[in-house]
């Protein structure tokens, strides 16, 4: 186990590992899991690859207060469970909000060609058909929440207007962070990981997140949308995409600044 971690983080990591007999593993683990190595160091979380015999898992701990970031861990857990039941995500095994801990099955990313946009669109359609959760992403409210910490009063008028135009879209369960880094090519197909921003919301925000987060060209954005809609986008569709891309850029900027505080 890493010795450079803060003592509080080390304690929570040890406590989460000690709960291994409560992990919802398909088969009983032969031995207590141990840490192999840390997996990166995200802005809002810390994750480790842990193993028990030949079984491998990902253990994540909160790095920042989820409420400060406007998240619901309960909604994340429920959405992740529903996604796993539809073969859209790795299996979630353990959730302890008091520790800020989540354990999921580890899937080795298959080093194959980059998934086609048609596959990404199909994954997104599957996510949008999942059962609802009791948590909603309201972009204007989320922006105002972030700005309280950043010392600003209101977002720009253009952002508020875009939120108002986008608010009429029908709600569905959205991942809200389905960037390339959060898409895993497993042996059974494309899966979504890192469900912490899952919430009921505008499906166009999910499309916008991919366009912006993956830095797709305008041509590739339209290709993604066409695959998702299974038709060519119309004028109203393009307005939704434009507005939600601006909303995503604004919220991402606020989030980056907040996580740097």
Phi, psi and omega in degrees: 000141182299137181264352182270357180288149173303148185301323179295321178292317178300318180297315180295322178297315178297319181294318178297319178294324182292344180270016189302332180289348177262359178290139183277065180278148179298325178230151178301134180287137183289330181215168176294139180289151177229157182284131171270305177192162177284143179255098179060191177207087182293168181291329186245350184217165171236137182227149179226148168271123180236155184221152174222105189066234179265000181273140180233146183218164173248126177247123182244139174239146175299132173262336177224163180295118180302324180295324177298326180271001178078029185256161171234110178293328178295316178296320178301312182299315180295315179297319181295318177300314180296321179295319178298321181296341179253016179060037180248358184204157172298158183290129171276132187249331188204138181219123178222094184295335179292324176273346187069037187246143174219135176237132177230161173296147177261126176245127177288126179291123181287121182284068180251191179295156178298132181304142177293155178299331177297324178289320178296317179296321179295320176299317181295319177299320178298318178298318183289350176264358182290161180299149180291159173238163183269059178200138186229140172271113172251103189305317181295317178296320179296318178298315180296324177298313179297320185291337174301318180283331183273354176080026177241158185268311185218149173288173182296153181301322181298323177294315180299318180295320178296320178298319180295318179294324184279348188289345182277355182290146178294137183279150172207170176290125181238149176282317175072005178205039188276054178284170182305322180295341181253017174242128185243127176267099179263179181295335181265002179125195184278131180236157176253135177239174178055076184266018189294339179261010181299138181190163171289136182186195183276121181300336179290336176293322177298317178296319179297321180299321179290315179302312184282312184294328178266002180052048179287147173292165179301321179297318181289326175299313180294326177295315177301313181298317180298319177294320181294313181284341186060035175192170176285138181291144176263185183299317180295323178297317182293328176294316178300317180296314180300312182296317183287333174293320177292319177299316180297316180299319182293311180297323179296320178297315179298316182298315180300316181292323180294318182287350176269349181291000000 
